[in-house]
Amino acid sequence: MLLFLKWRDAIRLMMSFAIWGVFGLATAADPAAGYPSRPIRFVASTAAGGGNDILPRLLGMHMAANWNQQVIVDLRPGAAAIAGTQFAAHAVPDGYTLIVISNTYSLNLSLYEKLPYDTLKDLDRVSLFAVAPLVLVAHPTVPAQSLPEVIRLVQEKPAQIDYFGVLVTGGTPRSIIAKLHHEIRRIIALPVVKAQFDDLGVEPVDYGPEQFTAFVKADISKWAKIFAESGIKTTSIQ
């Protein structure tokens, strides 16, 4: 009887090890299984109060409540959003550094002769979640001859659609990207968020990683064509 009990206990112990071993392998195989397990950094590439600051705070608040993890908004303005984008591009690709971008993300590739990151390779697209109308205007006292390139752009494209999307560092596991997209989709579907978007003058959309990437590539091509036709020259980052 004692021997039987010992064998039964041994079998239970081996089964327990097997179960935990399978669980450990599953966790190791899927990086998103335990994500997030620590605070998330949401980079804002514009000054406080801008769309790239307000929107990550809004998303971050709901992410924190759902995942029970702190979401920190990290203001890194400067150089037409290049400073914040560079920081996110060079972070550890583990899904803990996010950035909200607007269409300057694709525009900068044509505007500047050399960027400190690869626009498509160093950042992965997660979700295009909002769009807003954008109109470029100038004060009547501004000398027209000092802004010929901008004027040509305005004449050709008087209104553009500004977009807001979430990116992560390039090389982030696809399962984490999928989990982030699912969470953003959940958030923008909330009635309270829809009402806040309406107050901000933005419209929710739901583009996943593939659709968002296709959108960005088309936007890059569009701006490259506009710059080529208008004769605008690229500039150096100061």
Secondary structure as the mmCIF struct_conf table of DSSP 4:
data_model
#
loop_
_struct_conf.conf_type_id
_struct_conf.id
_struct_conf.beg_label_comp_id
_struct_conf.beg_label_asym_id
_struct_conf.beg_label_seq_id
_struct_conf.end_label_comp_id
_struct_conf.end_label_asym_id
_struct_conf.end_label_seq_id
HELX_RH_AL_P HELX_RH_AL_P1 LEU A 2 ALA A 29
HELX_RH_3T_P HELX_RH_3T_P1 PRO A 31 GLY A 34
BEND BEND1 SER A 37 ARG A 38
STRN STRN1 ILE A 40 ALA A 44
BEND BEND2 THR A 46 THR A 46
TURN_TY1_P TURN_TY1_P1 ALA A 48 GLY A 49
BEND BEND3 GLY A 50 GLY A 50
HELX_RH_AL_P HELX_RH_AL_P2 GLY A 51 TRP A 67
TURN_TY1_P TURN_TY1_P2 ASN A 68 ASN A 68
BEND BEND4 GLN A 69 GLN A 69
STRN STRN2 VAL A 71 LEU A 75
TURN_TY1_P TURN_TY1_P3 ALA A 79 ALA A 81
HELX_RH_AL_P HELX_RH_AL_P3 ILE A 82 ALA A 89
TURN_TY1_P TURN_TY1_P4 HIS A 90 HIS A 90
BEND BEND5 ALA A 91 ALA A 91
BEND BEND6 PRO A 93 GLY A 95
STRN STRN3 THR A 97 ILE A 101
TURN_TY1_P TURN_TY1_P5 ASN A 103 ASN A 103
HELX_RH_AL_P HELX_RH_AL_P4 THR A 104 LEU A 111
STRN STRN4 TYR A 112 TYR A 112
BEND BEND7 GLU A 113 GLU A 113
BEND BEND8 PRO A 116 TYR A 117
TURN_TY1_P TURN_TY1_P6 THR A 119 LYS A 121
BEND BEND9 ASP A 122 ASP A 122
STRN STRN5 LEU A 123 VAL A 135
TURN_TY1_P TURN_TY1_P7 PRO A 140 THR A 141
BEND BEND10 VAL A 142 VAL A 142
HELX_RH_3T_P HELX_RH_3T_P2 ALA A 144 SER A 146
HELX_RH_AL_P HELX_RH_AL_P5 PRO A 148 GLU A 156
BEND BEND11 PRO A 158 PRO A 158
STRN STRN6 ALA A 159 THR A 169
TURN_TY1_P TURN_TY1_P8 GLY A 170 GLY A 171
HELX_RH_AL_P HELX_RH_AL_P6 ARG A 174 ILE A 188
TURN_TY1_P TURN_TY1_P9 ALA A 189 ALA A 189
BEND BEND12 LEU A 190 LEU A 190
HELX_RH_AL_P HELX_RH_AL_P7 PRO A 191 LEU A 200
TURN_TY1_P TURN_TY1_P10 GLY A 201 GLY A 201
STRN STRN7 GLU A 203 TYR A 207
HELX_RH_AL_P HELX_RH_AL_P8 PRO A 209 SER A 230
TURN_TY1_P TURN_TY1_P11 GLY A 231 GLY A 231
HELX_LH_PP_P HELX_LH_PP_P1 ILE A 232 THR A 234
STRN STRN8 THR A 235 THR A 235
#
